Amino acid sequence: MTLVLSEENYDELFEESQQINKCKLGLEPFEDFYQTPKQLGKGYSREIEVYPELWLTVYDEEYYHDVLTKFLLIVILSSLVF
């Protein structure tokens, strides 16, 4: 079974699961930690900025079902003036 989530549902689930106190984890200012929502599975992802604008992400996640997220992509085209 595949679980299909809208971008809004996906964001809500992840916001609810981010109630972890980052101070307890001992994160540096250049690190982020995200817990997988319990409704979807178990695990976490951790992002580390190894160089300005270059991030390393480590995933340790296991989902109960396949998850498909529908993201809205907005493309803004601008005219180039010569």
N, C-alpha and C positions, 0 to 999 in steps of 0.2 A: 504494500500500500504506500502510495506517495502522498505526503502532506504538502498541500499548496498554501503558501502564506503570501499575503500582500506585504508590501514594504512597511505599511503602518503596523500590521500585526507582528511582523518580524521585529521591528524596533521596540514595540511595547513589551514583547517577551524578553528581549535582551535588557531593557531598562529595569524590569522587575528583578531580573537575576543579578544585577550589578550592585546589590546591597552589601557587598563585601567591603569591609574597612581596609582601604589600601595601605594604611599605616601598619596594620597587622602583618601584611605581606612583605613589608620592608622594600617596597618598590622605590626605585630612583626616579627623578623627574623625567628621565628619558624612557621610561617603561610604562606599559599599560597592560592590564590583566582583565580578561573577560571570561566569566564563567558561563558555560553552556546552560541555557534554560532547562530546568528539570523536566518540563513538559516535553521537551524535544529529545533529551538524552542526558549524557553525563560527560564531564570533562571541562577543559578550559583552553583558551588561547592566550599567548603572551607576546606582546610586541615590544621590540627593543630598537631604539633608534641608534644604529651603529655608526652613522655618519649623518650630518645634516641632510634631511630629505631622503634618507635611505634607511628603510625599516626591515628588520628581520622578524618574522612571525613564526612562532612555534605552536603547533596545534596538537593537542592530546584530547580528542573528542570521539565519542561513540554515540551515534544517533539511534533511536529506537526504530525509526522508519526513514525512508528516503525523504528529503526535504527539498522542495522547489520554492524559491522566493521570486516573486514578480516585482522587479524594481522599475520604477518609472524613469526613463532616460529622457532628459530634456536637452535638446541640442539648440544652441543659439548661434545663428549664423550672422556674422557682421560683414558689412561691406568694407572692402579695402579702398581707401581713397588714395589715388596716385597724384 
